[in-house]
């Protein structure tokens, strides 16, 4: 079989790496890929990003299955494009991807279908948004309505920070938000302001085929740039799996109160959901989950540890998922802990520097992988080309051992200005 993975980040490197291990695979292509996929002899990079051009190439190449990683091609309707030409593709349609591409859509959807989430208001007018902050005070959460590559959420601990975030998103658009169109089709800057929830965050990721759902292993990521969860919000500085905060009870509640009502709600609204569905949950002291956000893709960097732990053949799983047969699938997991540490560029998250040469990359091992996120291969060298550059991911018998092992691997890798947290996994280590 020939399989295509769409995207060029760490999540796609991990998916392609896992897919290439299947006995059924003849070739795995990655479009556009990165410096890590270029180094892997089992993967072939394809320098195409345009949706229509990619579909034409996939038809020509007789691709049997396409798996979509990032949010941008989903929001652009890549699934609709491939399906219109009778091609197997795993991901949500453009309409279903609104669960992620529009915060306003997803909040209204949750409200409509009784899915637990934070109280919220939506604003297009900056003055009204500022007045609402003055009324509610802080801490409070300000979210851009459109796609912002994981950076469009500001947890404001003071009213000043909240006012600043509103100006950032509605007026200056410093976060580079892809604003959603209004009724007349022109882009309308919009923010969602919601109550601040306390508790522990967990990532809950499932596979959906429109009706059936299979949960992936639990995971938890670290969003803040600096140790002890300080500093600005990022796309994620590391992750580990399994996540002790997701107990069997919490897992059952998340499935019953969040995931299944979402899948049934989408079906009811005439938008059947297929693909990965990620629910970012806040779990309070009573084990009550509330939904912070939906992503229509696997999380990054959570994918990297999850793929390390998956023992099942991912190709078989994807084929079942694209044929409404997920009810026949049972996933098998490595009992060990997987932990990934993100190595980010100088200046990340606001102004990441690009073009630094990366040295000391180790060879791939089944229990120690360096997945590439923002890298390019040039003249026999690997260069940084994005904010999050690498994710050093390992398997070990405990969180503590995994932590030690990941940092040992990271120590041997070098690029100028590199920054990474030294405490990934700290919440799961019993002192």
C-alpha positions as CSV (number, residue, x, y, z in Angstrom):
1,X,0.0,0.0,0.0
2,X,0.9,3.6,-0.6
3,X,0.1,6.0,2.2
4,X,0.3,9.8,2.2
5,X,0.7,11.9,5.4
6,X,-0.2,15.6,5.0
7,X,1.8,18.1,7.0
8,X,5.4,18.9,8.0
9,X,5.5,19.0,11.8
10,X,6.5,16.8,14.7
11,X,3.0,15.1,14.7
12,X,3.3,14.2,11.1
13,X,6.9,12.8,11.5
14,X,5.6,10.6,14.3
15,X,2.5,9.4,12.3
16,X,4.6,8.7,9.2
17,X,7.2,6.8,11.3
18,X,4.5,4.7,12.8
19,X,2.7,4.0,9.6
20,X,5.9,3.0,7.9
21,X,6.3,0.1,10.4
22,X,3.2,-1.7,9.0
23,X,3.8,-4.9,7.0
24,X,1.3,-3.6,4.4
25,X,3.3,-0.6,3.5
26,X,5.1,-0.2,0.2
27,X,5.8,3.5,0.6
28,X,4.9,6.3,3.0
29,X,4.9,9.8,1.5
30,X,4.9,13.0,3.6
31,X,3.7,16.4,2.1
32,X,5.7,18.6,2.5
33,X,7.6,16.8,5.3
34,X,10.6,18.2,7.1
35,X,14.3,17.6,7.8
36,X,13.5,14.5,9.9
37,X,11.3,12.8,7.4
38,X,14.0,13.6,4.8
39,X,16.6,11.7,6.9
40,X,14.3,8.6,7.2
41,X,15.0,6.1,4.4
42,X,11.4,4.7,4.8
43,X,9.8,8.0,4.1
44,X,9.6,10.1,0.9
45,X,8.9,13.9,1.1
46,X,6.6,15.5,-1.5
47,X,7.0,19.3,-1.8
48,X,3.3,20.1,-2.4
49,X,1.0,22.0,0.0
50,X,-1.8,23.2,-2.3
51,X,-4.9,21.0,-1.6
52,X,-6.0,20.6,-5.2
53,X,-2.4,19.9,-6.5
54,X,-1.9,17.4,-3.7
55,X,-5.1,15.6,-4.6
56,X,-4.1,15.5,-8.3
57,X,-0.6,14.1,-7.3
58,X,-2.2,11.5,-5.0
59,X,-4.5,10.3,-7.8
60,X,-1.6,10.1,-10.2
61,X,0.5,8.2,-7.7
62,X,-2.4,5.9,-6.8
63,X,-2.3,6.6,-3.1
64,X,-4.4,4.1,-1.1
65,X,-4.9,6.1,2.1
66,X,-4.3,9.7,3.1
67,X,-3.9,10.8,6.8
68,X,-4.1,14.5,7.6
69,X,-2.1,16.0,10.4
70,X,-2.5,19.8,10.8
71,X,-5.5,22.0,11.1
72,X,-4.9,24.4,8.1
73,X,-5.5,21.8,5.2
74,X,-8.6,20.5,7.2
75,X,-10.0,24.0,7.5
76,X,-9.2,24.5,3.7
77,X,-11.4,21.4,2.9
78,X,-8.8,18.8,1.9
79,X,-11.1,15.9,3.1
80,X,-13.9,17.2,1.0
81,X,-11.6,17.5,-2.1
82,X,-10.2,14.0,-1.8
83,X,-13.6,12.4,-1.0
84,X,-15.2,14.1,-4.0
85,X,-12.7,12.0,-6.1
86,X,-13.5,8.8,-4.2
87,X,-10.1,8.8,-2.4
88,X,-9.7,7.3,1.1
89,X,-8.7,10.0,3.6
90,X,-8.8,10.2,7.4
91,X,-9.8,13.5,8.8
92,X,-12.9,15.8,9.3
93,X,-14.6,17.7,6.5
94,X,-14.4,21.5,6.3
95,X,-17.7,21.8,8.1
96,X,-16.7,19.4,10.9
97,X,-13.3,21.1,11.3
98,X,-15.1,24.2,12.5
99,X,-15.0,22.6,15.9
100,X,-11.4,23.8,15.9
101,X,-11.3,26.5,13.3
102,X,-14.0,28.6,15.0
103,X,-14.0,29.0,18.8
104,X,-17.4,30.7,18.5
105,X,-18.8,27.7,16.6
106,X,-17.5,25.2,19.1
107,X,-18.7,27.2,22.2
108,X,-22.2,27.5,20.7
109,X,-22.1,23.8,19.7
110,X,-21.2,22.8,23.3
111,X,-23.8,25.0,24.8
112,X,-26.5,23.6,22.4
113,X,-25.6,19.9,23.2
114,X,-25.1,20.3,26.9
115,X,-21.3,19.6,26.9
116,X,-19.6,20.9,30.0
117,X,-17.4,23.9,29.3
118,X,-16.6,27.3,30.8
119,X,-19.1,30.2,30.7
120,X,-18.3,32.6,27.8
121,X,-19.2,35.6,25.7
122,X,-18.3,36.4,22.1
123,X,-17.2,39.9,20.9
124,X,-16.3,41.6,17.6
125,X,-16.3,45.1,19.1
126,X,-13.2,45.9,21.1
127,X,-14.9,48.5,23.3
128,X,-17.6,46.0,24.4
129,X,-14.9,43.3,25.0
130,X,-12.9,45.8,27.2
131,X,-16.1,46.7,29.1
132,X,-16.8,43.0,29.7
133,X,-13.2,42.6,31.2
134,X,-13.8,45.6,33.4
135,X,-17.0,44.0,34.7
136,X,-15.7,40.4,35.2
137,X,-12.1,41.2,36.3
138,X,-9.2,38.6,36.2
139,X,-8.1,35.9,36.0
140,X,-9.9,35.4,32.7
141,X,-9.3,33.7,29.4
142,X,-9.2,35.4,26.0
143,X,-9.3,33.3,22.8
144,X,-9.0,34.3,19.2
145,X,-11.9,32.8,17.2
146,X,-9.8,31.7,14.2
147,X,-6.8,29.5,13.8
148,X,-3.6,30.8,15.5
149,X,-1.3,27.7,15.5
150,X,-2.0,27.0,19.1
151,X,-1.0,30.5,20.2
152,X,-4.4,32.2,20.1
153,X,-5.3,31.7,23.8
154,X,-4.2,34.1,26.5
155,X,-4.8,33.1,30.2
156,X,-4.8,36.6,31.6
157,X,-4.0,36.7,35.3
158,X,-4.6,40.5,35.5
159,X,-7.1,42.8,33.8
160,X,-4.2,44.6,32.1
161,X,-3.1,41.3,30.3
162,X,-6.7,40.7,29.2
163,X,-7.0,44.2,27.7
164,X,-3.7,43.7,26.0
165,X,-4.8,40.3,24.5
166,X,-8.0,41.9,23.1
167,X,-6.0,44.6,21.4
168,X,-3.6,42.0,20.1
169,X,-6.3,39.8,18.6
170,X,-8.9,42.4,17.5
171,X,-6.8,45.3,16.5
172,X,-3.1,44.6,15.9
173,X,-3.5,40.9,15.1
174,X,0.0,40.3,16.5
175,X,-0.7,36.6,16.9
176,X,-1.4,36.2,13.2
177,X,-4.9,34.8,13.6
178,X,-6.6,33.5,10.5
179,X,-9.9,35.3,11.2
180,X,-13.2,33.6,10.2
181,X,-15.5,35.1,7.7
182,X,-18.8,36.8,8.7
183,X,-22.1,36.5,6.9
184,X,-20.9,38.6,3.9
185,X,-17.8,36.4,3.5
186,X,-15.3,39.0,4.7
187,X,-13.0,38.1,7.6
188,X,-14.2,39.4,11.0
189,X,-11.9,39.6,13.9
190,X,-13.7,38.0,16.8
191,X,-12.7,36.9,20.4
192,X,-14.3,34.5,22.9
193,X,-13.8,35.6,26.5
194,X,-14.5,32.8,29.1
195,X,-14.2,32.1,32.7
196,X,-10.9,30.9,34.2
197,X,-11.1,27.3,35.2
198,X,-8.9,25.7,37.8
199,X,-7.7,22.1,38.0
200,X,-5.4,19.9,36.0
201,X,-5.4,19.9,32.2
202,X,-5.4,16.6,30.2
203,X,-5.4,15.8,26.5
204,X,-8.1,13.4,25.5
205,X,-7.7,12.1,21.9
206,X,-10.0,9.7,20.1
207,X,-10.4,8.3,16.6
208,X,-13.9,8.7,15.0
209,X,-15.4,7.1,11.9
210,X,-18.7,9.1,12.0
211,X,-20.4,6.8,14.5
212,X,-17.8,4.7,16.4
213,X,-15.1,6.0,18.7
214,X,-11.8,4.5,19.9
215,X,-9.9,6.3,22.6
216,X,-6.1,6.7,22.3
217,X,-3.8,6.4,25.3
218,X,-4.1,9.3,27.7
219,X,-1.5,12.1,27.7
220,X,-0.7,15.4,29.2
221,X,1.2,18.3,27.7
222,X,3.0,21.3,29.2
223,X,1.9,24.5,27.5
224,X,4.1,27.2,29.2
225,X,7.5,28.0,28.0
226,X,9.4,27.8,31.3
227,X,9.8,25.3,34.2
228,X,7.0,25.1,36.8
229,X,4.5,26.2,34.2
230,X,5.7,29.8,34.1
231,X,6.2,32.1,31.2
232,X,4.1,32.6,28.0
233,X,1.7,30.1,26.5
234,X,3.2,28.0,23.6
235,X,2.1,25.3,21.3
236,X,3.4,22.8,23.8
237,X,6.9,22.2,25.3
238,X,6.6,18.5,26.0
239,X,4.2,15.7,26.8
240,X,4.0,12.3,28.4
241,X,1.7,9.3,28.2
242,X,-0.1,7.8,30.2
243,X,-1.4,10.8,32.2
244,X,-2.1,9.8,35.9
245,X,-4.7,12.6,36.2
246,X,-6.9,10.7,33.8
247,X,-8.1,7.9,36.1
248,X,-10.5,5.2,34.9
249,X,-13.4,7.3,36.4
250,X,-12.3,10.5,34.7
251,X,-11.8,8.5,31.4
252,X,-15.4,7.2,31.7
253,X,-16.8,10.6,32.4
254,X,-14.9,12.2,29.6
255,X,-16.3,9.7,27.1
256,X,-19.8,9.9,28.5
257,X,-20.1,13.7,29.1
258,X,-17.8,15.1,26.4
259,X,-16.8,12.8,23.5
260,X,-20.0,10.8,22.8
261,X,-22.3,13.9,23.1
262,X,-19.9,15.7,20.6
263,X,-20.0,12.8,18.1
264,X,-23.8,12.4,18.5
265,X,-24.3,16.2,18.4
266,X,-22.3,16.5,15.1
267,X,-24.3,13.7,13.6
268,X,-27.6,15.4,14.8
269,X,-26.5,18.7,13.2
270,X,-25.9,16.9,9.9
271,X,-22.1,17.1,10.1
272,X,-20.9,13.5,10.9
273,X,-17.4,13.7,12.5
274,X,-14.6,11.6,11.1
275,X,-10.9,11.9,12.0
276,X,-8.9,12.5,15.1
277,X,-10.8,14.5,17.8
278,X,-8.8,16.1,20.6
279,X,-10.6,17.4,23.6
280,X,-8.5,19.6,25.9
281,X,-10.1,19.0,29.3
282,X,-9.8,20.8,32.7
283,X,-10.3,18.3,35.5
284,X,-11.3,19.7,38.8
285,X,-10.6,18.2,42.3
286,X,-13.9,16.3,42.1
287,X,-12.9,14.7,38.8
288,X,-15.4,16.8,36.8
289,X,-14.1,17.4,33.3
290,X,-14.9,20.6,31.5
291,X,-14.0,21.2,27.8
292,X,-11.4,23.9,27.2
293,X,-11.2,23.4,23.5
294,X,-11.5,21.0,20.6
295,X,-8.8,20.2,18.0
296,X,-9.7,18.3,14.9
297,X,-6.3,16.6,14.9
298,X,-4.0,14.9,17.2
299,X,-2.1,17.2,19.6
300,X,1.5,18.1,19.1
301,X,3.6,17.1,21.1
302,X,1.2,14.5,22.5
303,X,1.3,12.5,19.3
304,X,5.0,11.7,19.6
305,X,4.7,9.9,23.0
306,X,1.4,8.3,22.0
307,X,2.9,6.9,18.8
308,X,5.9,5.5,20.7
309,X,3.5,3.6,22.9
310,X,1.2,2.3,20.2
311,X,1.8,-1.4,19.4
312,X,-1.1,-1.9,17.0
313,X,-0.6,-1.6,13.2
314,X,-1.7,2.0,12.5
315,X,-2.4,1.3,8.9
316,X,-5.0,-1.3,9.9
317,X,-6.5,1.1,12.4
318,X,-6.7,3.9,9.7
319,X,-8.3,1.5,7.2
320,X,-11.0,0.6,9.8
321,X,-11.5,4.3,10.6
322,X,-12.1,5.2,6.9
323,X,-14.6,2.3,6.4
324,X,-16.9,2.9,9.5
325,X,-15.4,-0.2,11.2
326,X,-13.8,1.3,14.2
327,X,-16.1,-0.9,16.4
328,X,-13.9,-3.9,15.3
329,X,-10.6,-2.3,16.6
330,X,-8.9,-2.7,19.9
331,X,-5.7,-0.8,20.4
332,X,-2.7,-2.4,22.0
333,X,-0.3,-0.2,24.1
334,X,3.2,-0.6,25.4
335,X,3.0,-0.6,29.2
336,X,6.0,1.7,29.5
337,X,5.8,5.5,29.9
338,X,6.6,7.6,26.9
339,X,7.9,11.2,27.4
340,X,8.8,13.9,24.9
341,X,10.8,17.1,25.5
342,X,10.4,19.8,22.9
343,X,13.6,21.7,21.9
344,X,12.5,25.1,20.7
345,X,14.3,27.9,18.8
346,X,15.7,31.1,20.2
347,X,13.0,33.7,20.6
348,X,10.1,31.1,20.6
349,X,7.1,31.7,21.0
350,X,6.9,35.3,19.7
351,X,9.9,35.6,17.3
352,X,11.5,32.2,16.7
353,X,14.9,32.4,15.0
354,X,15.4,30.2,11.9
355,X,18.4,28.8,10.0
356,X,20.5,27.5,12.9
357,X,22.5,24.3,12.1
358,X,21.5,21.3,14.3
359,X,24.3,18.9,15.3
360,X,24.5,15.7,17.4
361,X,21.3,14.1,16.2
362,X,21.4,10.5,17.3
363,X,20.3,7.6,15.1
364,X,16.7,6.4,15.4
365,X,15.9,3.8,18.1
366,X,12.6,2.1,18.8
367,X,12.7,3.4,22.4
368,X,14.4,6.8,21.7
369,X,13.3,8.9,18.8
370,X,14.0,12.5,17.9
371,X,11.0,13.7,16.0
372,X,11.5,16.8,13.8
373,X,9.0,19.6,13.9
374,X,10.6,22.8,12.5
375,X,13.6,21.6,10.5
376,X,14.8,21.5,6.9
377,X,17.5,19.4,5.2
378,X,20.0,21.5,3.3
379,X,23.3,20.4,1.7
380,X,23.7,17.4,4.0
381,X,22.9,19.5,7.1
382,X,19.7,19.9,9.2
383,X,18.7,23.5,10.0
384,X,16.0,24.9,12.3
385,X,13.0,26.4,10.4
386,X,10.3,26.8,13.0
387,X,9.5,27.7,16.6
388,X,9.4,24.1,17.9
389,X,12.3,22.4,16.3
390,X,12.6,18.9,17.7
391,X,10.8,16.6,20.2
392,X,13.1,14.1,21.9
393,X,10.8,11.2,22.8
394,X,11.7,8.1,24.8
395,X,10.2,5.0,26.4
396,X,11.1,3.8,29.9
397,X,9.6,1.9,32.8
398,X,8.7,5.0,34.9
399,X,8.2,8.7,34.4
400,X,11.3,9.5,36.3
401,X,13.4,7.1,34.2
402,X,11.8,8.4,31.0
403,X,12.6,12.0,32.1
404,X,16.2,11.1,32.8
405,X,16.6,9.3,29.5
406,X,15.0,12.1,27.4
407,X,17.3,14.7,28.9
408,X,20.3,12.5,28.3
409,X,19.5,12.4,24.6
410,X,18.7,16.1,24.5
411,X,22.1,16.9,26.0
412,X,23.9,15.5,23.0
413,X,21.9,17.7,20.5
414,X,22.9,21.3,19.8
415,X,21.7,24.3,17.9
416,X,22.4,28.0,18.8
417,X,19.8,29.5,21.1
418,X,18.0,26.2,21.8
419,X,15.7,26.3,24.8
420,X,13.8,23.6,26.5
421,X,12.1,22.9,29.8
422,X,14.0,20.8,32.4
423,X,10.9,19.5,34.2
424,X,8.6,17.7,31.6
425,X,6.6,15.1,33.4
426,X,6.9,16.7,36.9
427,X,3.2,16.4,37.6
428,X,3.3,12.6,37.3
429,X,6.3,12.1,39.6
430,X,5.3,11.3,43.2
431,X,7.7,13.1,45.5
